[in-house]
Structures are given as structure tokens and as C-alpha cells.
Amino acid sequence: MAYAIVRAGGRQEKVSEGDLVVLDRQAADVGSSIELPALMLVDGDKITSDKKDLENVKVSAEVLEHTRGKKIVIQKYKNKTGYKKRQGHRQDQTRVKITEIK
């Protein structure tokens, strides 16, 4: 079973072929293919983490859809001063399917 650790949107994700992964918003159209930079590749007992060897590794993914995450609520409150502030945020996300690791 081969899998790779890739960098995606400031985070690292463990992916293998056929996985569905939710990443931070990628600048790609729905249905297009993107390349994710690999940080480590594990293929059975062989582990590749050398930078020169990883330049040859390609992790391809197909963009399935652009979505938005769950709403989080940010609340600030200061006691005895009457200060209250309420704010919400929804993160832009992209759902991709890993098509190939080579």
C-alpha cells in the first residue's frame, strides 16, 4: 500500500490513490487536475524523504467541487463594560480526489 504526505494549503495531508480529501481553496476549475507537492512517499517498506528523490514524485488530484466549511462563531465579551462582539466565519474549501501517485 503506497501513500504520500503532501503539502496542501499550509497543512500536511496523508493521501493514497482514490482518497477524497478536503483542502483549503485551490485556484483550479472543477474537473481540472492539480499537482500536489510530496513531502514523503511510503511504498511498502521503502520510504522516500530525500528532496532530490521527491522531485520525481508526482501526486495528481482531480478537483471535484468548491465548498465552504461549517460556520464558526467568534464571540468577544468583556465583563462589566458592556462590550460584546459577535462574528462568524466560513472557510473556503476544495474537495479533491487523488487520482495518481507516481
N, C-alpha and C positions, 0 to 999 in steps of 0.2 A: 504494500500500500504506500503510494507516494503522496507526500503532501509538502506544501511550501508555506513559509512565513512571508507574507508580503506587507509592504507599507501602503496604506490607503488612508488618505485624509488625516495624516498626523497620528494615526494609530497603526498597530500591527495586528494582522488577522491570520489565523491558521486556516488554509484552504486546501482542498483537494478537488479533483475533477468531478464536476456535476453538482458541487455545492452551490446553494443560494446564499448570498451574503448581502447584508445591508451596509453600505458605506456612506460617508459624507458625500454631498452632492458632487458628482463628476461632470465636467464640461464635455459631454458627449450626447449625441442624439439617441433616442430609443431605437433599439435594433442594431446599433453600431457595435463595433468591437473595440475594446480598450486593452492596453498592456499595463500590468501592474509590476512594479519593481520588486524582485525577490530579495529577501534578506538571508534566507536559509532554505535549503532543499533537503528533504529526507526521502530517500528512495531505498526502502528495505533497511539494510544495515549500513548503507553508505550515506554519510552526512556531508553536505557541501555548504561551507560557510565562507570560503575564501572569495574576496571581492573579484578577482580576475576570473575565477570559475563561474561566478554568478552572473557575469556579463553575458554569458551564453545561454542562461536560463531565461525562458520566456513564459510568463503566466498570462494567458489570454482570457478575457471575460466578455460576455455579451450583456449589454445594458438592457434590462427588462422594463424598468419603469422608474420614473422620478416621483417620489412621495415626500410627505412631511411626517415627522415623528410625532409622538404624543406631546400634548401641551404640558409644559411645566409651569408652575405658578411661583413667582418670586414675590415674597412679601417682606417689607421692611416695616419695623414698628419701634418707636421709642416711647418708653414709659413716661407718663406724666407731662408730656409736651404736646400731645395731640397730633404727632407726626405719624402718618400711616401712608404707605405707598404700596400699590399692588401692580404687578407687571406679569405678562405671560410671554412665553417663547415656544416656538415650534421649529425644530432643526430641519433643514432641507436634507433629504437623503436620496440615495440612488440604490436600487435593488439590481444586483448583477448575478449572472450565472457563470461559474468558472467552466470554461469550455476545454482548456488545454493547458497542461504543464509539460514543457519540453526543454 
